[in-house]
Every structure is written in C-alpha cells, then in structure tokens.
Amino acid sequence: MKFSRLAAAAGAALAAAALLAGPASAAPHKPRGAVFVQTDDPAGNTIVAYDRGPDGSLEQAGSYRTGGLGGVLDGSIVDHLASQGSLQLDDGLLYAVNAGSDTITVFAVDGDRLVRRQVLPSFGDFPVSIATHGKLVYVLNARGGGSVQGYARVGGILVPVPLWHRGLGLDPNAAPEFTHTPGQVAFAPDGSQLVVTTKANTNAVDVFSVDRRGGLSPRPTTTVLPGAVPFAVAFDARGNLALAEAGPNAVATFGLDRRGALNRIAQVATGQAATCWIVDVNGRHYLSNAGSGTVSAFDGALAPLGITPTHGGTVDAAASSDGRYLYVQTGASGGVDAFRVGPDGALTAAGSVTVPGAVGGEGIAAS
C-alpha cells in the first residue's frame, strides 16, 4: 500500500513537471536579500517573508500558506517540532514541513516572493526536518519510530522514490516526545552520506551511505554517544561535523569517516541551558540555548567567542548567504532576532520582529 501511494505520488509529480516545463509568462521579480520564517501553526502552517535591509534589519514583505498544518510534539513549549532544518532554501526552491498533516510543501522563490508548487506526502508521521543536496531531497519523519524518505528533483518539482525510504527503528513510545524524537536529517558536504540525529531515543547519530543514484544503504552506521542527546549538526569547510549536545549542553566536533563512524575531535560545554541548535557561519559555530535565551559562539577549534542574549526561547537560526547576518528564532514570543556578524565573529543586534502566529514555531531560511 505504501509503495502504491508512492507510485501514485510520483506519477502526479511527473505530470506537474510537464505542466511547469513551459516558459514563465511574467517578468521575474528582482531578487534581493530575504528571510523566510515558518509559523508551524496547527491551524494552518504559513511562511512569512521578510526583506533584509542594508543594516540587516527585517521588514515584512508577504505571507504564504503552505497548504498544510503545523504540529506540536508532547512536552514542547518554545520548540514545537524540536528539530533543526524544517525549512530549507536551495537553488530557487523553498521546502517546508507540515508536521500536523504529514506533508511537505515546495515553493518557487523569486526574491522575497513565493509561489506554491507542490504539497506532497512525507510518507511517515510528523515530518520535522529536510535535507537537500543537488537534485536530492530527504525528509525526516519524527513519530512512529522515525523514518526518512527521499525525493528526486525533476524540472523544479519533487518526485518521491519508493526505494529511498528507510525506517529508523526508534522506540515510538519513548517520552516525552520533544526529547525522544529524532532531531535532524542532513547531508555531508559531498553528498555521499546522510546523517540523522536521534536525541535521547538511543543517543546516537545514524549515518547512511548515499549511492550514485541517491539511494541509501540498507542500514546506517550508528555512533552511540551516551547521555549526549545529539540534537543538531553543522559541517565546517573541512567536512568535520559539529554537534549540539543537549544532554551536557555542549558543542562537540567529529571526523566522519567513509564507513559513517564519528571520531571525536573536541568537546566544550556552553555553560548555558538547552543547547540544541547549531549553525556554521564563516567557519564559526553559533549555538542556540533555548533555556538561557542566548547564542553561544565558538571558532572552529571550539575556542569560545562570546555569549549574546536574545529574546526568550532561542531556537532555530539561519545565516545570510554572504555570512554577514545571523537570524535567530525566539519561540517564546514567536519572533526573530537579527544580528550583524563581525569580522571577529561577534554578534551585534540589528533589531527584531514578531512573526504573526509563530509562538513555538520553528523553521527559518535566509538568502
């Protein structure tokens, strides 16, 4: 039945590709720096678009329904998805998860404007994270023991591939949900491996090998990190993996070998509470500490660069494509704090906005 649904979805997607292949009738919108924020509203998920000013500040430019519903994990307060990467911007397309309706949405991006192209099933329960590499897209489903599902990008739309589905085999009844569901799916920089974090549900990082066609190895290589609660990852320019460890509230770096095993390089405590999210900007790591309302900064060798206060409930973050600005979601009030990134990595406040309907929401992307 699952593969029948996949095949039907694939056929519909290919039909859509044929319709979308023709030339656009409207003149393209002049592109400019933008930030997109997901509300994750259970009554109707929405992407709110913001223009970026010359000083990094934000001004609302539009609001776009995903065609799906947001979702809330049991036990969550400021982080309803308890994940990283639920909104991804890549090569002119924006991908969003609709956790409450088990779907993902694909938007075409024109500057600060979005055009909804597809709403597709995630082929699992409660999608929370998306990874992209070239023509490959994978979604992570958090409930039901967890799973990943792959799609091929064809002509600007996604086609689900039945063979690119893997169950994670986690305990579906582990509680509370927000600490025991998987946290992120991410590609290694060269696209040869797909990484999944499991948080407190096995305290492991699973790594699947990716073949030349985009399919996954039958089983992942699993590195167990007792007590770490591995939440989110980022990669540096050398391909090393940096991990936000919510258990000890720390950042750790690892080498990732060809077999998919993680080899620890260093670990440093943030000294903050609920260290869960991480983003790499210009070779530096910025970690969001939801319990402290702060962002911790470290260089590539994990030397501390400072702690910057934010509004309450610091969660997901995204950097502008030029690395000059960092935008941090604050789930307690449903806002975004803007920062300028200095040459030394220091953050300078550049204003904040309140995103309509986004209390507890996660998912942010910047151009």
Sequence and secondary structure as in RCSB ss.txt:
>XXXX:A:sequence
MKFSRLAAAAGAALAAAALLAGPASAAPHKPRGAVFVQTDDPAGNTIVAYDRGPDGSLEQAGSYRTGGLGGVLDG
SIVDHLASQGSLQLDDGLLYAVNAGSDTITVFAVDGDRLVRRQVLPSFGDFPVSIATHGKLVYVLNARGGGSVQG
YARVGGILVPVPLWHRGLGLDPNAAPEFTHTPGQVAFAPDGSQLVVTTKANTNAVDVFSVDRRGGLSPRPTTTVL
PGAVPFAVAFDARGNLALAEAGPNAVATFGLDRRGALNRIAQVATGQAATCWIVDVNGRHYLSNAGSGTVSAFDG
ALAPLGITPTHGGTVDAAASSDGRYLYVQTGASGGVDAFRVGPDGALTAAGSVTVPGAVGGEGIAAS
>XXXX:A:secstr
 HHHHHHHHHHHHHHHHHHHTS  SS       EEEEE   TT  EEEEEEE TTS EEEEEEEE SS     TT
 SS TT  S SEEEETTEEEEEETTTTEEEEEEEETTEEEEEEEEE SSEEEEEEEEETTEEEEEEEETT EEEE
EEEETTEEEEEEEEEEE    TT SSHHHHS  EEEE TTSSEEEEE TTTTSEEEEEEB TTS B SS EEEE 
TT  EEEEEE TT  EEEEETTTTEEEEEEE TTS EEEEEEEE SSS EEEEEEETTEEEEEETTTTEEEEE T
T  EEEEEE SSSEEEEEE TTSSEEEEEETTTTEEEEEEE TTS EEEEEEEE TT TT   EEE 
